[in-house]
Amino acid sequence: MPSRIVIYQAVILCLKEACSTGIQGRSFSEVAQVQVLLERYLLSMAADNVVSGIVESLESRKMLLELASSLGLAHDRKLRTAWRTDGERIATFLLFIFTSKSAEEAVLRLEGDPAQCFLDVVQNTLDKGFLTTPEQSRMARRIIRKLSTSCDRLPSSLFITGVTGREERPTFGGGYGDIYRASYNHRIVAVKYMRAVQYMRGSDLRCIRLKFCREALVWKELRHPHILPFLGIDEDTFPSPLCMVSPWMEHGTVLKYLEEYGHASVDKLLCEIAQGLQYLHSRDIVHGDLRGANILINEDWSACLADFGLSIFSDATSSMTTNRGGSPYWMAPELLNPDQFGLKFTRTPASDVYAFGCVCLELYTGRPPFSGQPEPAALIKVISGDRPERPSSSPAMSDILWQHVSAYWTHEPSARPVTQVVVQNMVWLAQSPPPPTSPSASDRSLSSTVYWTAHGSSIFSSTDGSSASSALSDTKSNPGGHDPSTNIFAIQLKKLYRAIMDLEAKIKQQEISAENEDANLVPLKAKDQDSEVESDKECEKWKRQIEDHKELAEIIHNLLEISLAPSVPASLRNIPIKYNIVIRLWTFAFHTLLESLRRASFTSVLALEHLQDFIYYAYTFYTGLLEEPTLNPFKSCWLEALGDLARYKMAVAAMVVSGAESENALTADNVYAAGTSADPTKPAADLLPPPAAPAPKSVSDAPAARIDDSPPPGIGFVAAQLLDVRPERELWRCIARDWYHVAIADEPTHGKMHHHLGLLCQEVEREELRGVYHFYKSMTVLHPFFTSRESVLPLWSVTAQVRRALPEANAIDLFLLLHGMLFTNIRLTEFEPTLERFIERLEIDGAEEREWIMMAVVNICAVLEYGNPDGALKKVGSVDMDEDKIGIHLGEPPGSNTAETPASFCFALRLMFAMLGLALRCGGANPYLTVALTFLATVLKHPQILDAIKRAVPWDDLAAFFARIPTHLMASQGLAEVRTNGEERWATLGTGCVPLPEDWCLRGMVWMGSKVYPRRFWKTGLENRSSEIAILEEEHDEGGEGADVGDDELERRWVRILRCAVDIADVVDGFTWIEGTQQWRMEGALATKVEAWREQDLQAEEDERRRTGKSWADPGS
């Protein structure tokens, strides 16, 4: 039997498991017969390919819902989790379709009900947030548009029912449509009926319907304060389904508003219109019919664009010979006569800018350009390049605005400014309008609050500490209107910030109430008649809270967009930082609710469901922020939030898995016995005692398949390849790790992301070294995160250290054992024998390249004493990083009393240089060498630090190793001849080179600076290994040089080693390189000191042996 696809496999398995453990109120025979039918449904619902599986999934879902309801399992926790698992599987199948040309072609061949089913599944997956990235969402919207065009269908979620109270006569009418006032969900709405469609037939009607489908899908995705919202399509009010429903705009069009309230706010309205137009253009949408009649005033007295793209209906009713639609009064010359410009008729952003110039004139005069002339005459004037004269009527158009309008009317489309410039032009002209003289005007005034008066220096208040909004309300007191506090952006920001303050106060109160409820919890009562009522109350509570948090997130998003827009005055762009908006976004809009839902999820299935939904919403929200260029200054914050959300998803996955493991496994013994007596043609619902739901119809008329020994149905080979078989918790751990690594690549000098990565590594077996690496590095970068001091302690628990000390411990275990001693200062008396054991094991077993790199970095962190401000190196040098200085600056000279040096520091040096000596003796270009030598070449330039660590350096091994550097490298670096001019050999160690793999792991550390790596050094990285995560994830054969490393990389390592050797010889007196040769030697004072230190060490060993009762002649000595 070939592999076939079963979409709701998890749900079916969950139902079968429930039947196997017994269902309350059902007899064993009834449940067993249901199990048999589930097996048969499992076969009958299997599809031959992915597209068929998606199409048939709606019918399968309906049948399974009815069966679960009949069994009383509709609200079962495990079943709800299974529904979500299958929803994620559907998303995986859809991504395969989106990226497969043959699968997409199969989708576009669908017609009728199959096409409708596919559209509904894709739209539902999109709405539920299972497509987690903007790119995935764009692919989904694209295939919806293409299939809607080919099959003349729309997703069912676009359609709404329940529109009532429609007035008999239209309130407004136009050339192709009428607008009726009606009611929907207890609010007044506008129903726009495309009247012109009723006179169309054949291909014209089909063309209009297809374009209508496209515009409805576009409109549904738009979210902006100056774009008219879309509620849905109404099929019931009129015979034609082409009726769109939107909120009712009580204040009417912008022309009606200006006529009633005057022109004091005309520049503000023009600014809002420009912002809405810019939003459309940023989404690659052209309005196409911009004029005063298509601009409405919403309940906040702001302008909203409507009817964008709906000039398709005027195309069919236009009286113009061009048959292009629209009126020439607002149309750009390239639309009226495309041949003049060598173009085809296409509405473009440039033609919208031209129309915006016409709107500017229309709002000031109440009439469009050339309105006193017939349309043919106006058309000729526009084509010939004539433009209207500057209006002389009141209110007068300012000189600056007239200059802008003239630029918008430029004859050549490419010479017109883009909408971003238009917005920037309009913002400086915007004035605050006086509040309309309506009864509700006082309710909408921006009166001051306690917060405004408490921050007199902010843009939210005037300089004297009084409310800025009071001045804004009085235009006479500020006739100029150009003060930043009266700027239109400042007014909008005030409104948004006040809403943020109100919502934050509400959320804080909810949190206090929740804490009080938790403190007064009583034991749960047994299920009774009130359980359903309590469940409904809980559901409503979470829904209200989630709505509040989502509203807060959207308002903060709007504030960030406005305050960071390029056209905003510089005085307003520091608002997100000054008022800590980004942190408040995470804290109040997301983290507070996530924690509440997480705590409640341990006892509430409903809370767990809401938690998963809210995580998906937050994930989609932050990926959207990451995609917005204007919000790029806070990119690292968005990346951190995405990583944190992935960790929340890990927690949810752990809850689900633990719940699943607590259930009994499915058994088949009784299923087979019941199967011999079950009627194979009888629906599942008929097997249950009355009253029962109507029996679901079979998905086909064919006889039910018999149970045989054929292989069980699968999801198909191609689709199976796309699935990640890792546990969900591990999958989300990898996703969180990737987000944190992207953040580190963006800001390598911040330690917080390394702390997060360390926490992730703590939870994975055999990743202790990587966890220590991240924790230690988080404390030794330029901006350290010292919380890691506490977070790393579990790695040094007594149990873990005892395990690492066992005889069978490998080299990495012993390395971690040594660092546990150093960090905790516990069992330091055992450090030396453990070090000898570690070096012996490392020499025998070797290590992977990435392990050598991590061990080198960890050793350097230990020498720096984990960023301790009172560390030994801190006393002799100021460890810092600066763009124009090297990483360590001179401090006070060290004291002469060496007993003050901490033992842990001495042991850290001992460990670091013992490993360096081993690597030097092995002879290859080990990455440990490049890391350690880069560190030495940098810090030894300071005499105080040289004196502090000189005794621990293996100078003999260094001299012997440097003498074996390949000869051709000496020549390539200009070292084969004696230097005569005294010029610097290289500006930095990395000058003229590309980064080594280990360089990425040193990036951002506190001891580094511009003398180690040159500017733009990191832009030259090789594509295959140009990030820290790429290095830490790679695995190579164990050994000194790494068998899989290419020759080019090895040669670059040798170049770094050579440069470090020369730099060390230049700064260390007595460590000499004979220029032009390969001779390196110790001489003078250094040689004398090394010999004296060697004798001291031998004497100390002898004293220790005597103290312990051993002699050199003892066996095993």
N, C-alpha and C positions, 0 to 999 in steps of 0.2 A: 504494500500500500504506500503510495507516495506521500511525502510530508505535506501536511495541509495546515492552514492557519486557523487558530481558534482565538478570537479576540478576548473574550471574557473568561479566560482559563482560570484566573485566580478566583473569580466569583464562583464559578462552578465547583472548583476544589473546596472552597470555603463552605458551600452548601452541602457538599458530600461529607465533609468532616463533621458538620453539625448533625447530619443525619446519623453518622456512625456513632456519635456519643449520645444520641437520643434527644428527642424534642418533647418538651412538656406538653401534655394533652394529646399526644399522638401515640398510637400503638406501634409496637415493634414491626408488625407486618406492613402497616401503612408507610412507615418511614423507609423500610427496606425497599418497597416497591418504588418509592420516589427516587431512591438511590439508583435503581435500575434505569429509570427514565432519564435521570441525569446523565448516566453513561451514554444512553442513546442520543440524548440531545447534544452531548459533547461531540458525537460523530456527525450528527445531522447539521450542526451549525459550523462545521469546519469548512473553510473556503479554499479554493484552488490557488488564489493569489492574494496579494496584499490589498489591491483595489477592491476586489470582491468582498474580502473580509471587512473592510471599512464600510462598504455599502450595506452589508447585511447586519452590521453591528447594532443598528437602531432597533431592528426587529428582535434581535437576540436580547438586547437590553430590556425591551418591553416585556418579553416572555419571562426573563429571569426576575424582574421586579414583581411580576404577578405571582410567580412561584414563591419568592421569598415572603411576600405579604401573606400568602395563604398559609405558610408555615409559621407565621408570627415572628419572622426574623428581619423585618424591614428596618429596624433600628439597632440591629446587632452590631457591636463594635468591630468585630473581626470582618463582618461583611462590608461595612463602610470602608475599612482599610483596603479590602480586596477591590472594591470599586475604584478607589484612588490608584491602586497599583495598575489596574487594567487601563485607567485613564492615561497613566504615564506610558504604558505600552503602546496605546493608540498614538500618542505623540511621536514615539519612536518610529512606528510604521509610517506616519505622515511625513516625517523628515526623510525617510527613504524615498517616498513618492516625490517629494519636492526636488530631490537631487538626482532622480533617475529620469532620463529623457523618455525611455519606453513606458515607464509607469505613468508619467504625466500625460503622454499621448493616450494611454488607456483611459485615464480620467476624463480627458476632454472629449472622448467618444461617448461618454455617458449621456443618456437622455431620460426625460420623464422622472419617475419616482427614484430610480437609482441615483440620478444626478442630484435630486433634492436631498436624499439621504447623505450623500457625500458632503454636500455643502453644509448641512446641519452639523455633521460630525466635526468638520474642520472649524466652523465658527464656534461650536461649543468648546472644543479644545483650546481655541484662542481665548475665549472668555474666561475659562477656568484657570488660565495661567500655566498650563502644562508646557507651553512653548516659552522657554525661560529667557531667551535672548532676543534683542530687537531684530536681528537678522532672521531668526526663525519666524518671528511674527510677520516680517515683511514677505517672506516666502509664502506664508499661509494666505495673507491678503491677496497676493498676486494670483495664486491659483483659484481663489474664490472669484476674483474679477474675471479671469479667463473662462472659467466654467460657467459663471452666470451669463456671460456674453454668448457662449456657444449653445446653452440649453434654455435661455430665457427664464431662468429661475433665480431666486434669491434665498439666502439662508432664512429659515423660519423665524429666527430671533429678531430679524429686522421688522417683523410684522407685529402689530399690537392690536388688541381687542378691548372693547369696553369704552370706546369713544361714544359719548351720549350727549343729548341736549343740543344737537346741532341746530343753529338758527335756520329758518327757511330761506332767507335771502343772504347772499354773500355780503360781508362787511366791506370788502374791497374787491375790485375786479380789474383784470388786465387784458392784454391782447390774447393771452393763451391760457390763463388760469384765474380762478376765483378763490378767495380766502374766506372761510366760514369760521365763525366763533363756535366752540364746542367745549365739552368738559371731558377730562380724562384723569382718573386717580385723584379726584377732588381738587383739581386745578383747572384753570381756564387755559385752553390750548387753541392754536390756529391750525385748521385743516386746509391745506392748499390742494385744491382739486384742479388737475390739468384738463381744463375744459376742451382745449383744442384737440385732444386725443380722440374724442368721440367722433370727429369728422374724418379721421384717418382710416385708411384701409391698406391691406396687403403689406408690401415691403416698407412703405412709409411708417406704418404703425409698428412693425417689428423693429425698425431702426430706432424709433423714438423710445420704445420700451427697453431696448438694449442699452441705450445711452442713459436712460433713467436708472437702470440697475447699477450702472457704473457710478453715477453721481451719488446714489443712495449709499453705496458702500464707502465711497470717499467721505461723505458727510458724517457717517457714523463714527469715523476714527478721529474727528477733529475735536479738540478740547482747548478752548482759549476764551478769555473773558470778553473778547471783541468779535467772536464768531457766534452766530445764532445756534443754540443747541439743537440737536436732532433727537426726537423721541421715538420715531418709528414710522412705518407705513401702515395706513389704515385701508383694509380691504372691504369693510362692511358698510361704510357710510354711503358710498356711491357705487354704481355698477362697475366703473373702471377702478382697478387697483392702484392707479397712479395718483395716490393721495398721500402727501407727506404731512406729518404732524410735528409741530414745534411749539414751544411755549408762546403764549399770547403776549405780545408787546403792547401794553396798555397805552404807552406814550406815542405810539405810531412811528412814522418815519422821521428821519432827521429834519426834513423840510417842514413837517408839521410842528415839530418841537421848536424849531427856530422861529417859526411864525407866531407861536403862542408865547414863548418866553424871551424872545429877543436874541440878538446875536452876540451877547457878551461872552458866550462860551464856545464860539465857533472855532477858535484855534485849538482849544482842548479837544473838541470833537474830531477835527482834522488829524490831530496826533493819534487819537484812538483808532481812527480809520486806517491810518498808515501802519499802526502796529498790527492790526488784524490782517492787512494785506501782506505785510512782511511774514507773518506766521504762515499764511497760505503758500507764499513763494518758497519758504523754507521747507515745506512739505512737497515741493514740486507740483503745486496746484495753482492754476491760473484762474482768477475770478471770471474774467471774460465779459462781465456785464455790470461794471461798477458805475453806479449813478445814485442820485439821492433817493430814488424810490426803492432801492435795494439796500438801504442803510436804515436800521431801526434803532430805537432808543429803549434800553432795557430798564428794569426796575431800579437799578443803581444810577440811572441817568447817564449811562455810558453808551457809546455807539457800538452797534453789532452789525457785521456784514451778513447779508442773506443772499440767497439765489445765486451763489457762485457756481459757475458751470451750467446753470439751468437755462442759459441762452439757447440750448438745444431745442427748446420748445418754441422760441421765437424764430428759429431757423425755418420752421415749417409754416409760419404765419406771416412772415415778413412781406411787406409790399414792395420792397426794394428789388430792383432788377438784379442786384448782385446775389441775392438769395443767401447772404451771409448771416443774417440775423442781427439784432440790435439796431440802434439808431445811429446815424452818422454824427449826431451831435456829440457823442462821447467816444466815437471810434477813431483810432489812430490811422494815419494815412496809409500805412502798410497793410491795414485790413481792408480799406476801401479800394485800393489799387495795388495789389501785391506785385503785379508785373513791373511797376515802376521801380521796385526795389530788387527785382530778380528773385522774389520769394514766392512761396505758396501761402494760401490763406491759412494762417495759424495764429491763434491768440497766444501771446507770450507775456512774460512779466513786463517787458518794455511797453507793450500795448496797455497793460494795466496802469503803468506809471503815467502814460498819456491821459488815460481816463481819470486818474486821480487829480491831475491838473484841471480837468474839466469839472470835477466835483468841487475843487477849491473855489472856482468861479461860481458854481451853482449854489454853494452854501452861502456865499457872500451876497449874491444878487437874487437868488431864488429862481434863476433861469440858467439853462445850459448855454454853451457857446453857440453863437449864430442862431439863437432861438427865434429871432424875429424873421427868419428867412425860411422858405420851404426846404424840405429835406434835400431835393436834388441840388439846389443852390448851395446849401451848407456842405454837401459832399464835394462839390467842385472847389470851394474855397479851401477845404482841408487838404485836398489832393494837391492843389497849386501852392500850398505852403502858407496861405494866409492864416492869421490867428486873430482872435478878438482883441479889441483895444482894452486897455486897463479900465475897469469900471470906475465911474465917478460918483456913484450913488453911495448913500450911507448904509451900513458902516463902510468906511474906507479901507481898502486893502493896503497893508503896509508895503513899503518899498522892498523890504527883504522878501516878503511872501510873493510879491509879484515877480521878483527875480527868479525865485524857485519855480513858480508856475511856468514861466517862460522856458526854463530849462527842461521841465517835464514835457513841454510841447515841442521839443526839438524834432525837426523833420526826420532826421536819421535815427532809427531805433537804437543803434549801438551807442549813440552819443548821449542818451538819456541816463540819468543817475539810477542806480539800483535802489531797491526799496529800503535797504539798510541806511543809505544816505538820506532817503526821503524821510525816514523816521527821525534821523538826527536833525534834519532841517526843521521838522515840525515841532520837536520837543522844545526848542528855544523860543518858539512863537506861542507855545501853549500858555493859556491863562486859566486860572481857576474860575469856573462860572459861579455866579451867585446862585444859591440854592433856589430851585423853582418855588414859586409862591403857591405851593399846594399844601394841604393840611398835614401831610406826612413829612414835609421838608425838615422839620426840626428833629424828627427821629433819625434822619440820615446825616445830620451835621456832624462834623468831626470835632466835637467838643473835647476838651482836654480830660485826661485821666490822671490818676495818681502817678502813674509811671511817667507820663509825659512831663509833668511839672517836676518830678524828681531828677530828671536828666535835662537840665536847662541848656546844656551845650550841644545836645544832639540835634539832628535835623528834624526830630519830631517835636521840637519846641522852639520858641523864639529865643533870642539871645538874652532877654531879660527874665527868663524863667517862666513867662506866661505861655499860654497855649498858642502855638503857632496857628492852629486851625481857626482860632477866633479872628486872627488877622486875615486869614484866607477868606473868611466869610464876608469880610468887609473890603470890597474892591476899592472903595473910595479912599481908604487909608493907605493904599499902596497902588497908585495909578500906574507906576512903571511895570509892576508885575514880573520883574526879572530876578528877584531875590531867590536864592536856592530853596528857601523854605516854601515858596509859593509855586515852585516848579510842579508840573503835572505829575512827575515821577514821585516827588516827595509826598504829594497828596495820596497817591495810590499806595505808597509804602506805608503811610500812616494807617490807612484803612486795613491793610493786610496785617500790620503788626498788632493793631488793636484786636483783630480777630484771633491772632495767635495767642495773645495774652489771655483772652477769654477762654479759649479752648484748653490752654495749659492749666488754667485754674480749675476748669471742670475736670480734667483728667487727674489732677492731683487729688481732688475731692473724691473721685471714684476710687483711687488707690487707697486713700485713708479708710473709706467705707469697706473696701475689700479686706483690708487688714483687720478691721474690727470684726467683720464676719468670721474670718479665720480664727480669731481669738475666742469667739463664742461658739465654735463648732460643737455639735452634739453628735453622738453616734448615729449612723445612718439607720433609718427605720426600714422595716421590711416593705416589700412592694405592696401597695394598696391602691385604692381608687384615686388617691391624690398624687400618685407618682407622675402621671401624665401631665397634670397641671404644673407640678414643680419643674418638669422637663421643659414645658413651654415657657415658664418664667425665666429659666436659665437661658434658653435660646434667645429670648427677647433681650435679656440683659447683655449677652455677648454681642448681639447684632448692634445694639445701640452704642456700645463701647467701640466696636470696630468701625462703625460709621464715623464716630467722633475722631478717632485716630487717623482714618483715611482723609477726612476733611482737613485735619491739621497738616498732614503731609502735603496735600495739594496746595494749601495756602502758602506754606513755607516754600514750596517749589516755585510758586508764582513770585514770591518776594525775591528769591534768589535770581530768577530769570530777569526781573526788572532791574534789580540793583546791580547786576553784573553785565547788563547789556552795554555794548560799545558806545551807544549814543547817550548813556546816562552821564551826568556830570561827575567829575572825579570825587567831589565831596560826598557823594552817595555810595560810592563803590566799596567803602570800608564797612558798610553796615553789617554784612554777614560776619565779619571778624569782630567788630566792636560789640555786637550783641550776641555773639556766640551762637549764631543761627544754626550752623551745621551740626554742632554737638546737640543742640536742643531738638533738631530734627530727629536724630537717632534716639535720644533719651526719651522724649515725650511721645513722639509719633509712633515709635516702633518698640524700643526696648521695654518700656513699661508694660505694654500689652503682651508682648511676647513672654515676659516672665510670668505675668498673671495667668496666661493661658497654659504655660508649661507646668506651673504648680497645680493648676486645676486638672490638668490632663491625667494625673495619677489616679484620680477618682471619678472623672467624668469623660465619657466617650465623646460627648458633644464638644467639650472644650478641646479635645484632641483634634477633632475635625476642623474646628475653627482655627486652631493653631496651624495646621497644615495649609489651610486656605490663606491665612494671613501671611505665612512665610512666603508662599508663592507670589502674593501681591507685593510684598516688600522686595522680593528678589527682582521682580519685573520693574518696580519703581526705581531701584538703584541702578539697574542696568540701563534704564532710560537716562538717568542723570549722567552716567558715565559716557553716554553717546553725545551729550550736548556740548558743543565746543565752548559756549560761553561759561559753562560751569567747570571748565578744566582746571582752574586754580585749586579746586578741592578734590582733584582726582584721587589722591591718596586716601581721603576720607571715604569716598564711594567704594574704593577697592577694599578697604578694611571692613566696611559694612557688609559687602558681599561675602567676604570670608566669614564674618560672624554669622550671617544668615545661613551659610552652608553648614556651620557648626550646629546651629539650631536644628537644621534638617538631620544632622547626625543624631542628635538627641531624640528626635521624633522616630527615626528609624530604629534606634535602640529600644524605645518603648514598644513599638509595633512588634519587633522580633521577640522581645521578652514575653509579650502577650501571646504570641503565636506558639512559643515553645511550651507555654503552660498548658496548652490544650492537648488532648489525646490524639495520637496518630490515627489516620484512617485505616480501617480494616475491611477486608473484602469477603470474609467467610460467610457472613449472613447475607451479603448482597447476592452471592451466587445462589444461595438457597431460596431467597425470595424471588430471584429472577425466573425460576422455573415455573412459578405460578402466576407471574404478573402478566396482565394482558398488554401485549406490545402496542396495541393501537389505542389504548385508553389514555387520555390526557392526564397530566399530573394532578390537576386540580380536582378531577373526578375521584381520585383515590382518597381524598381527605373527607372527613365527616362534614355534613352540612352544618351551618350554611357555609358555602364556599364561593369563591369568585368564579366567574364564567371561565370555562376551560379555554386556554390559549390555543389559537389555531396553529396547526402545524405549518412549518415554514415551507413545506412542499407537499405535493400529493403522492409522492412516492412512498412505498412501504418503509416502515422504520428498519434501520439497518440492524442486522443480528449481531450479537456479541460473539466475537471469535478471537482467535489468537493473533490477529494482525497487530502491527506496531501501533501504539497510541498516536493520536493526531499531534502534529507539531505545528510550529509557526512558520515553517518554510525555511529552506536553507539560506536564501538570500537575506531574509529578514533576521534570521538567527545570527547571521554574521554581524549585523548592526547592533545587536543587543550586547550590553555589558553584563557579563555573568557574575561580576563581583557583587558581593553583598552591598545593599544600598548604603549602609553606614560607611563602608570603605570607599564607595564611589563619591559620596559627598565629602569625605575627608580629603580625597584627592582634589576635588573642586575647590575646597577651602584653601588647601595648600597652594594651588595655582594662583588664586586671587592674591594671597599674601605675597607670593613671589613676584607677581607683577607690580605690587606696591613697592617692594624692595628695589626692584629694577628702576622704578620711578624716583624713589627717594632712599638711596642706599645708606644715608647717614642717620636714619631714624631707627632706634632699636625696638620699637613696639611691635613691628611686624615679625621680627625674629622671635620675640617672646611668644607670639601666637603660634608660630611654627614649632617652637619648642614644646608647647602644650600639645599640639597635634602628634608630635613624635613620641610623647610619653605614652600614648595609648597603643602604640604599635610594637609588636615583639621584634627584638633585634634592631631597633632603631634608637637605642639609648645614646650611641655616639653622636648621631645627628641631632638628637634633642639637646645634648650638652653643648654641641657646636652652636646651635641657635641661641640657647640661653646665655652662654658666655659672650657671644658676639653682641647680643642686645645690650650688654653692660659695658662694652668697650668700643662702641661706635661714637661718632661725634655727639649725637644726641641720645645718651643712654636711657634705658628703661630699667630702673633698678628693682622693680617688682620681681624681676627674674631671680633675684637672690633668694626669695622665698619659694618661687615656683620650681626651682631646680632641686630643692631639698629632697622631694620624694625619690629622686634618682639615687640619692646617697643613703637610703634607708638601711637599717641594720641587716634586714633580710637580703637586700640586693647586694650589699657588700660581702656578706658571708658567702653568697652564691658565687661571686666573682673570685673569691679566694680559694675555691675548691681546686684540687689537683688537676682536674680536666679542663680548667678555664683556658680559653684561647687568648690570643694577644690583645684583642679589643677589650675583653673582660678585664684583663690585668691593667690595661691602660686606664679604663674607667675606675678601677679600684684605686689606682695611684691618685687620680684627680679627686676622688672622693676624700682621700686622706688630706690632700692639699686644701680643699675647699672648707672642710669641716674642722681641720686641725685635730683629727682623731686618729689614733694609732700611728702617729708619725714615727714612732720608734721602729715600726715594721717597714718603713718606706724603702730603705736601702736594699734589704733582701728581696723585697717585691720588685724593685726596679731591676735588679740583676735577673730575676726570673722572667720579667717582661722582655728585656732586651734579648735574652736567649730564645724565648718563644717567637718573638718578632723576626729574628734572624732565620729561624727554621721555617715558619709558616708564611712570612711575608704579609702583604696587605694589598688591597685594591688601590688604584690611583686615588679615588675619591676619599678613601680612608686615610691615606697619607696626607692629603690636603687638609682634611678636617682635624687630624691629630696635630698638624703643624699650627693651625689657627688656634686650636684649643690651648696648646702650649704657650703661644704668645699671650693669650688672654690671661693665663695663669701667671706669667712673668709680670704682666701689667697689674696683677692682683685684682682682676675683675673690675677695673675702674675705680678701685678704692682711692679716695682723695688723700688718704694718709699712707699710701703705698710707698715702697722703697724708691721706686723710680720717680714718683711724684716729689719726693724730697730733694732729688738732685736735678730734676728737669721738669718743666711744665709740658705735659703731654697735651697737644692741641693740634687742630687742623685748620689751615687757612689757605685761601686761594693763592696767596703770594708768599707763603712761608712754609718751611718744612714742618713736619709734624711734631717735633719736640723742641722746646725752647729751654734755655738754661735757667736753672734755679739756684738755690743756695748750695754751696759746696757741702758735700757729705761730711758728717762728723768722723772723727778718727776712731771712734769706738765701734768696731765691727760687731760687737755683741748685740747692738741695738737692731741689727738687721733681722727681720722675722725669719724663723726657721722655714716657714712655708715658701717664702720667696727663694731662699737658698735651694730648697728641694725642687722648686719649679725650674730654676736654672739647671739644676742637675739633670732633671728629666729631659728638658728641651735639648740640651747639648749632648746627652748620652745618645739620644736618637739621631742627632746630627752626626755624631761620630760614626754610628753604624751606617748611616746613609753614605757618608764619605768613603768609608772602607769598602762598601759594595761597588763603588766606582761608576755607577750609571747616573744619568740625568734624572734623578728622582724628584718628583714635585715637592717633596719635603725640603729638598736643598734650596730650590728657588724661593720658597716661602721664607725659610729661616735666614738665608743669605740676604734676601731683600730687606728683612727686618734688621739684620746686623749692619748692613751697609748704610741704613738710614740712621739708626740710633747711635752708632759708634762715632759719628761725627762730633759728638759732644763729649769732651774729656771727662766730665763728671759721671756720665752714664758708662763710659768705657771703663773707668776705674771700678764701677759697681759690679760689672759683669765679666771683666777681663779674665778673672781666674777660672771661670767655668768654661770658657771657650776652648775647644780642642784644636789649638794652634798647629800642632804637629800634623794632625790629620788634614787640616785645611791646606797646609803647604804641600803635602804629598798629593792631595787631590787636584789642586790647581795646576800642578806640574803636568797632569795628564789631560788637560784641556786640548781638544783637537787643534792641530797647527793651522789649518786653513781658516779657522775662526779668528785667530790672532791677526791674520792678514786682512780679513774682511772688515774687522773693526779698527783698522789702522794702528795696530799695536806691534807690527812686525819690525818697526823701525823706532829709533830713539826720537822722542819728541824734543824739538829744538826751540819752538816759539813760546812754549808755556801756556798755550791756549787750552780751554776746557775741552775734554774729549767728547763729552755728550752732555746735553743740558739736563737730562733726567735719565734714569735707568730705562725708561720705556721709550725714549726718543727714537723715532723711525721704526718702531716695532708695532705689531698688533698684540692685543692682550693674550697672555697665556691663560689656560683654563683656571689655574690657581689664582690669577689676578682678580677674577670675578669674585672669588671668595674673600679676598682682602679688601675689596672696595668698601669705602665708608668707614674703615677703622680709624680710631682716634689718632694713631701715630703717623698716619700717612698725610701727604700733601702734594703740592705741585712739584716738589723735588723728586718724587717717586714716579709719578705718571704725568705726562704732559697734558695740556688742554686738548680736548676732543679725542683723547686716547680711546675712550670707550666707544666712539663712533666707528672705529676701525675693526671691531670684533668680527671674527669669522661667523658666518650664519649658522653653522651646525653646532657651535659650542659657545654661544655668545650670551649666556646668562648663568646666574648662579644655580638655578634649578637644573639646567641642563648638565652642569658639572656634577652636582650631587646625585643625580639620578643615573648617571652612566656607571656601568660596571666594566672593569677590565680584568684581564688575567692577573693573578697575584704575582708580585715580583717588583723589583726595584724600578724598572723603567716603564713597565706597562707594555705588554706585548702588542696591544692593539693601537698604540699611539703611532701616528704617522712620522715619517722622517722629518718633515718640515717642522712639526711641533717639537721634536727632540732637538733639532738644531736651534730653534728659538729659545729653548731652555738653556742650552749651552751658552748662547749669547748672553742671556741674563746672568748666568753663573759667572761668566768671564767679566762682565761689567761690575758685578758685585765684588769680585776678587780684586780688581784694580782699585775700586773705590775704598775697599777696606785697607789695602796696602798704602793708600795715600794718607789715611788718617791715623793708622796705628803705628806708632814708633817702634821699630824693631821687627815688624812684619814686612819684609822687603820683597819687592818684585824688581828684577833686573830688566829694565826696559829693553824691548826688542828681542827678548828671549822668553823661554818658558821656565825660567828658574824662579822659584819662590822659596824663601827660607826665613827662619827666625834668627835674629842676631841681636847683639847688644843687650840692653836692659831687659827686653822681653824674654830673650832666651835664658838669661840668668834667673828671672822670676819664675819662668815655667819649670826650670829644673828645681828651684827651691820649693815650689808648690808640689812637685812630684814627690820630693823627699818627705815633705810634711805629710802628704797623703799616705805614703808607705809607713811612716812612723805612727800615724794615727791608726792604721789598720793593725799594726803590730801591737800597739797598746790595747786595742780592742780584743785581739786574740788572747793576749795575756790576761785581760780582765775576765774573759769567759773561760779561761782554762785551756785554750787550744794553742798549738804551736804550728810552725810551718810544716813540720814533719808529720802532723796528724793526717791519717787517711781522709780523703775527701776534702782536705783543706784547699 
